[in-house]
Amino acid sequence: MVQAGVIVVGGGQGGFQVAASLREEGYQGSITLIGDEPGLPYQRPPLSKGFLAGKAQAQQIELRPPAFYAEQGIALLAPERVTSVDRAARRVGLASGASLAYEHLVLATGARARIPTVPGADLPGILPLRSRADAEAMLALLPQVRRLVVVGGGFIGLEVAAVGTDMGLDVRVIEFADRVLKRCVSAGVSAYLADAQAKRGVQFSFETGVIAFSGSEGRVARVQTSRDDDFEADLVVVGVGVEPNVELARQAGLPVQDGIVVDAHLLTADPAISAIGDCARYPTTWLAAPVRLESVQNAVDQARCVAARLAGRGTPYSKVPWFWSDQGDNRLQIAGVSEAGDSAVLRGDRACGKFSVFRFRAGRLAAVESINSPADHMAARKLLAAGTPVTPEQAADASLKLATLLAP
């Protein structure tokens, strides 16, 4: 009989990293990784970039080849779904009818795409882009697509729009807010990225919502908006955010609040259960209130934190959040987390297509948004991690090497 060890629920980047890092930490117990998608764990970021563009194949986005799991002694159950958690017995129930015992349970259940609840939203040809299956469905449709409508001007929406224009499609982005990426970046960066997309041929409809979809010959054909516009569409990609997968935690009686509530060590209210990644709401020094962040970096670093704790080296989670987005010729990189009231200081020249915006909160550096400026981004991550004071004047001085501000 296999001794109870660690069970990881969720075969995404975070779940995979827990399993891999446990072995790197020297953990000798059993590890079971349970994913509800078929196949091996894979990277999600390429789905809206190289994979959708046909530049990356399925095997190229897999996190590790099949042999890795056997060599590391990681039992991969996929596709399989955990349907229940018995905290008293420390067992999980599976959709297949089996049940497994655990010493520690890690919930890396991720998030699912939010779909507009409007008439016609279930028509064929309307797709989110959250999974490999979503991307493969889009790839199958693209040869017949001329008009692409993207609902949502966030990271996914803008990345898909850039791929669409590369393919020669007519692309329109419908955004409810008055600018793209409003919750994520400063107005200046928003304007630059929207202008860059417009030069590629993307048309934008701001402060506009979708009120209905209509079809023809069994698939989506038109998008009706709150401004009484009626746009033709052969394919609609929906990128209006995600909802954390918290149902399993809620069923188990764990606190949930826009994510599974965890402490600074990423532990839930049950000391035998951790939660990480897109599904976890955790306290952070970067913001006044607990936050749930959707990024590969956050999922991977939280996974490593949990693995280290389970191997006896527990420390609070305190990594600097960072993000990236490739949109045509532009790469956006963000270090830290900004808020609406943060001030913005420009470093570099927008006209050259290479600049950064430093965001300050109460006189302290809070985040840095970099366009095609990888050196600024790497320096920003180090400055934020070290808590190095930076003044707005220093940030604006492009002749000052940011690395010189770091302690030797």
C-alpha positions, 0 to 999 in steps of 0.5 A, spaced: 500 500 500 502 506 497 503 511 504 499 517 504 504 523 501 502 530 497 497 530 493 496 536 488 490 538 485 491 542 478 495 540 473 497 547 471 504 551 471 503 551 479 501 544 480 506 541 476 512 546 479 509 543 486 511 536 484 517 538 481 520 542 486 518 537 492 523 532 488 528 538 488 528 539 495 529 532 497 522 530 499 522 522 499 514 521 500 509 519 494 507 525 490 500 525 486 499 530 481 491 530 478 489 534 472 482 535 469 485 536 462 488 530 458 495 530 456 501 532 460 502 539 464 503 545 459 505 552 459 499 557 458 502 563 456 504 561 449 497 559 447 495 566 445 502 567 442 506 562 438 501 556 439 495 560 436 500 563 431 502 556 429 509 557 431 509 552 437 507 545 437 503 541 442 509 538 444 513 544 445 509 547 450 509 541 454 513 543 461 516 536 461 516 530 457 513 523 459 519 520 462 520 526 467 514 523 471 516 516 471 524 518 473 521 523 478 516 518 481 510 523 480 504 519 479 500 523 474 493 522 473 490 526 467 484 527 465 482 526 472 477 530 477 477 531 484 470 531 486 471 532 494 475 533 500 474 529 506 479 533 511 477 529 517 480 523 514 485 526 509 482 523 503 480 526 496 474 523 492 475 522 484 470 522 479 472 515 477 470 513 483 476 512 487 479 515 493 486 517 495 489 519 502 494 525 503 499 527 508 498 534 505 494 537 500 495 542 495 490 546 491 492 549 485 485 549 481 487 555 477 481 559 474 476 559 468 474 564 463 468 568 464 463 568 459 458 573 458 451 572 460 448 575 454 443 572 448 447 567 443 453 567 448 453 559 447 453 559 439 459 556 436 465 560 434 465 564 440 471 561 444 475 563 451 482 562 450 484 559 457 486 552 455 490 548 449 483 545 447 480 552 446 487 554 442 486 548 438 479 549 437 481 556 434 486 554 430 481 549 426 476 555 425 482 560 423 482 558 416 475 560 415 476 566 418 476 573 415 473 578 421 475 577 428 472 580 434 475 580 441 471 582 447 476 585 452 482 589 451 486 585 457 492 581 456 489 575 452 485 580 448 491 584 445 495 578 444 490 575 440 489 581 436 496 582 434 496 574 432 490 576 428 493 582 424 499 578 423 494 573 419 491 578 415 484 578 419 480 584 420 480 585 427 476 589 432 477 589 440 471 591 444 472 594 451 468 596 456 473 601 460 475 607 456 482 604 455 486 597 454 489 594 460 486 599 465 486 595 471 494 593 470 498 599 467 498 607 467 494 611 462 501 612 458 502 605 457 495 603 455 495 609 450 502 607 447 499 599 446 493 601 443 496 606 438 501 600 436 495 595 435 491 601 431 497 602 426 497 594 425 490 595 423 486 593 429 479 597 430 477 599 438 470 600 441 471 603 448 466 604 453 462 599 450 459 592 452 456 586 448 449 585 449 448 579 444 451 575 439 447 572 433 448 567 428 448 564 421 448 557 419 449 554 426 455 559 428 456 566 430 455 571 425 454 578 428 456 582 435 451 587 438 453 592 442 451 597 448 452 603 443 447 600 438 453 597 433 452 591 430 459 588 428 460 582 423 464 576 426 467 569 423 470 568 430 469 571 437 474 571 442 472 572 449 477 575 454 473 578 459 477 576 465 477 569 469 473 566 476 477 562 481 476 555 481 474 555 489 468 550 489 472 544 492 475 548 497 468 551 499 465 544 499 471 542 504 469 548 508 475 552 507 474 560 507 473 563 500 473 570 498 475 571 491 479 566 491 481 560 497 484 564 503 491 563 505 496 566 510 503 568 509 505 561 508 500 559 503 496 555 508 489 555 508 485 554 515 486 547 515 494 546 516 494 540 512 492 544 506 495 549 502 493 553 496 497 557 490 496 560 484 490 563 480 486 560 485 489 563 492 488 570 495 494 571 500 497 577 504 502 581 501 507 586 502 506 590 496 498 591 497 494 593 503 489 588 502 490 580 500 490 579 493 489 574 488 494 574 482 494 571 475 501 570 473 506 564 471 511 567 476 506 568 482 504 560 481 511 558 480 514 562 486 508 560 490 509 552 488 516 553 490 515 556 497 510 550 499 515 545 496 520 548 501 515 548 507 513 541 506 521 539 506 522 543 512 524 550 510 518 554 511 518 562 510 513 567 508 511 568 501 514 575 499 516 574 492 516 581 487 510 580 482 512 580 475 508 579 468 509 580 461 505 580 455 508 580 447 503 584 443 506 584 436 513 587 436 512 590 443 513 586 449 510 589 456 514 587 462 511 589 469 514 588 476 510 590 482 503 591 483 500 598 481 494 601 483 489 607 480 492 612 485 499 611 483 503 617 480 507 615 474 514 617 472 516 616 464 523 614 463 525 614 456 522 616 450 515 613 447 516 615 440 522 610 440 518 605 442 523 603 448 521 606 455 518 605 462 513 608 467 515 608 474 509 608 479 510 611 486 505 610 492 506 614 498 513 616 495 515 609 494 516 605 488 510 600 487 511 598 480 515 599 473 511 598 467 517 597 461 516 597 454 521 593 450 526 595 456 528 589 459 534 592 462 529 596 466 525 591 468 530 586 471 533 592 475 526 594 477 525 587 480 531 587 484 530 594 486 523 592 489 526 586 492 531 589 496 526 595 498 531 600 495 529 607 495 528 610 488 526 618 487 521 620 481 527 624 479 532 618 479 527 614 475 526 619 470 533 620 469 535 615 463 542 617 463 542 614 470 544 606 470 538 603 475 543 598 477 548 603 481 542 604 486 543 597 488 547 596 494 554 593 492 
